[in-house]
Amino acid sequence: MPIPNFFIVGAPKAGTDLLYYELDQHPEIYMSPLKEPCFYSSEIRRENFDAQIREQMSQAEEATRQYISGPMQQKRFGGVVSRREDYERLFAGVHQEKAIGEGSVCYLWSSTAPYAIARDNPKARIVIVLMDPAERAFHQYLKSISDGTVGHAFRRHLDLAMACDQQKLGIFHPFLDFGNYTAQLRRYRECFPAAQIHLSLYEETQADRTAWLERIFTFLGVDCSYRPGPIEVPSTPHVPRFAGLSRTLRLRQLKALAKQVLPKTMLEAARKKRAPREHVLPTLPPEDRARLVSYYREDILRLQDLIDRDLSAWLR
């Protein structure tokens, strides 16, 4: 049974979802039909989550098993896979592709994943994208707002994350720890030679996407002249920009109430009449950014020395 020979390991919300779909288009690349199987991260298991989330985890695990037991013709985003036979089925569709990959952004944070990956495939190639940790945290929060899993202001979110029990996984942990990159990167450098690790900063992925993708394709040993078509990433947050997020949150509460009391035909008619509008994401408030920069400062300075790149923009 084929196994992956490369992994997109993170960081969360650093553009790796878009990369997954771009790689999936390449004729010489096979991507797991399930994004985020989390197989090699033994921390991401139901018993390690907050009790309030475990029931949801159980339901999600059952849905994932049903998906894996089927034809898997449609891509699926998210689903923890803990059994090896289920994980191997994700790659049963491999034919003659040169590069076989999966993407689980928890692998960068995980203290177990790099060693487990190296044990199964010491020649695996590792793709890492690091984003300004303050902006990364805010983007994750916006995704939670978009999903409806969070309904409070970002400052409140930070308060709760900094005070939460870090023994259990949930909305507030490892929300901040995801951005402590230095120890995470060191673990991969312990497990894999430098030639097998492709490290990028998020800013590089945006400056010249075509050139950056060429480097990724070359790193994976596939045709670097391939150009992916347009992609709409399903996980992109959709949060209308207002003076603050409070109005957004109130509107979401009203929409939830409307779904409960209004007929579906009326809701559908209202949706069709609503004029399309471009979604522009809110920006990180300066006061909250300053708080996060202070939180991450020492780790950013250590990371800067480790990778020998100028990260001064992350400290402003």
N, C-alpha and C positions, 0 to 999 in steps of 0.2 A: 504494500500500500504506500503510495507517495506521501511524503511529509513535507511541510514547508521548508524552503531553503532561504526564505527571508521573512522578516517581521517588521511591520510598522509598530513601534512600541510607545509612541507618544511624542510630545506631551498632550494631555487632554485639551481640546479647544484650540490647538495650535495649527489647525488646517489639515489635520491628518485624514479627516473624513473625505474632503475633496480629493486628496491624493489617492485614497483607496479607490474612488470611482474613476479617477484618471488612469490608474494602473489597470483597473479591471477592463478598460476598453482595449488595452494593448493586446494584439493577437498572440504575442509570445509570453504573456503573463497569465497565470491562473490565480485568481483571488478567491479565498474562501467565500462561499455564498452568504455566510453568516459573519457580519462585522461584529467585532468584540466578543469572541467566544471565551476569552479570559482563561483558557485551559491551563496555561503554565503559571498562572498566578494563584497559588493555593490559598491566599488570603481571601480571594473573592469567592466565598462560599456562604451558603445561607446561614450557617450557624455563627458566622462572624459578624452578621449584620444586627443592627438595632432591632429589638423585638417588634417594634411597630412596622418594620419593613419585611419581616420574614414571611408573612402570609403572601404579600405581593411577590416575593422571591419564589415561593413555592409555585404560584400560578405561572410565573414567567418561565420557570424551569420546565414545567409540564408542557407549556406551549412550545418551548424550544425543542424538547424531545419529539413532539409531534411533527415539527417542521423538519427535523433531521431525518426522521423515519420516512418522509415523503420524497418527492422528486426534487425539491429545493430549486425550482425553476426561477423563482423570484428572489431577489436579494432581500435579506432580512437584517435589520439593524439592531444589534444588541441581543444577548442571550448567553447566560453562563453555561459552559459545557464542562462537566467534571469527569465524565467517563471517557476513557481512551477510545473505546469502540465508536462512540458518538463523534469524537473529534476526528478520527480517521475517516469517517464517512463524509466529512466536509470536503475531502480531497479525492473522493472516489471519481469525480468527473474529470480529473487531470488526463490529458492526452499527450500531446507532444510539446507542451509549453516548456520553455527554458526556465522560467522563474515561477515558483509556487509560493504564494504568500498569504498572510493573514494580518489583520490589524487589530490589536487590543491595547488601547492607550493606558490601561492600568499596568501594563508590563514595565513601564519606565519607573513608576512609583514602587512597584512590588519588590520586596527584598528576596523573593524566591524565584521569580520568573527568569532572570538572566542565567542563573545556575541550572534551572530545569531545561531551558532552551539549549544551553551549551551541552548538557548531558545527552540530549536527543540528537542534536545536530551541531557539533562544534564548528562546522564550516558555514553556519548560517550567516547571512548578512543582516545587519541591523540598521533600520532607518529611524533617526531621531530628529524631531523638530522642536526647538525650544522657543517659547514665547515669553516676552516680558511677563514675569510672574504676577504682577499686579493686574495687568490687562487680562491675562489668562483667567485669573480668579473672577474678574468681572464678567467675562464672556461666559464662563460656566454658570454664573448666577443668572445672566440673561436667558440662557437656555432653560434653566429651571423655571424662570418666570414664564417663558414661552410654553413649556410643558404643563404648567399649572401645578407643579410640585412645590413651588414656593410662592407665598403671597404676602411678603413683607419687604420693606425697603432694604437696600444693600447695606446700609450702616448697621441695621439690626441684624442682618445676616452675618456680618463680620463679628459683631458682639457674640452671637450665638456660636459661631465657629471657633472663636478664640477661647470660649468657656466650656466647650463640649467635652464629653467623655471620649477620649481618643482610643479607648479599648474596643469600641464597636464602630462598624462602618455604617454610614448613613448620609444624610444630606449635608451634615456639617463636618464630617471627617471621612476621608482625608482631603476635604475641600482646599484647605490652605497648604497641607503637606505636599500636594501635587506639584507645587511650585518650588520646593526645595530640591533643586536639580543636582547639586554637587555630588552628594552621596549616591544618588541614583545613577549618574553617569559613571562614577568610579566603579560601581558594581559591574557595569557592562564592559568597562576597560579591563577589569580583572578576568572576565570570562572570554573575551574575544580580542584578537589582535586589531590594531588600529585600521588595517586595510579592510576589515569586515564591518566597520562602523561608519555610517554616513551621517554626520552631524550637520544640521542646518539651523540657522536662526530664522524665526518667522519672517523677519524683515527681508531676508534674502529670497524667500519664496514669493514675495509680493513684488519685489523690484523688477525682476525679469523672469516671469513664470516659465516661458519657453526654454530659456537657457538653463534654468534650474531643473526642469523636468529632463532635459537632455543629460544632465549630470546624474540624475537618479537612474535613468534608463541605462546609462553606461555602467554605473555601479552595479546594477542588477544583471548586466551582461546581455541585454536585449537591444533591438534596433533603436538607436537614439534619435532617429529622424522622424519617428512616429509622432503625430499630433492628435491628442484626444479632442473629441467634439465637445460641444457645449454640455454642461452638467448643472443640474439643479440638485444641490445636496439636501436630502430629506431632513437632516438634523440641524439645518440653519435656523437660528432663533428668529421669530417674527414678533418683534415688540415695537409698536409704533412709538415714535419719538415725541415726547411731550416735555413741558418744562421740568417735570419730575416724573417719577414712576408711579406716584400715588394715583394719578388718574388712570393709568394703565391697569393698575390692580383693581380699582373700583369698576372699571369697564368689564374686566374679566369676571368679577363677581356677578355683575348684572347679566352678562351673557350666560353664565351658568344657571342663573335663576330663570332666564328666558327659556332655556332648553327644557326646563322642568315644567313650565306652565303653558307654553305656546305650542300649537299644533306644528308638526314637522313641515306641512305644506306652507304655512306662514313663514317659518324660519327660512325655508328654501327660497321663497319669493323675495324675502328681504336680502338674502345673500346675493341673489342675482342682480338686484337693483343697486346694490352698493357699488359705488364707483371704485375701480381699482386704484390703489395708491402704492407708491414706492415705500418700502419699509426702510427707514434709516435708524440704525440702532442707537440708543442713548450712549453717551460717553461717560467714562468714569469720573465722578465728581473729584475736583482737586483735593479736597480734604480727605477723602477716602483713599485717594492715590498716595498721598503723603503718609498716611497710616500704614499702607501696605508696603511702600518703599522702605519705611523704617523696619517693618517686620522682616523683610527679605534682604536687607542691606548686606549683612555679613555673609550670607550665602551667595549673593551675587558677586561680591568681591572674591570669594574663594573660587567660584566658577570661572570668573574672568581670568584668574591665574591658571586654572586647570586647562582651559581650552585656548588660552592665549589670544583672546579676542576682546575688543573694546566694548564693554557693556555699560558705559557711562550713561547712555540714554535711558537705561532701565532704572537708574538711580535719581532721575530728575522728576 
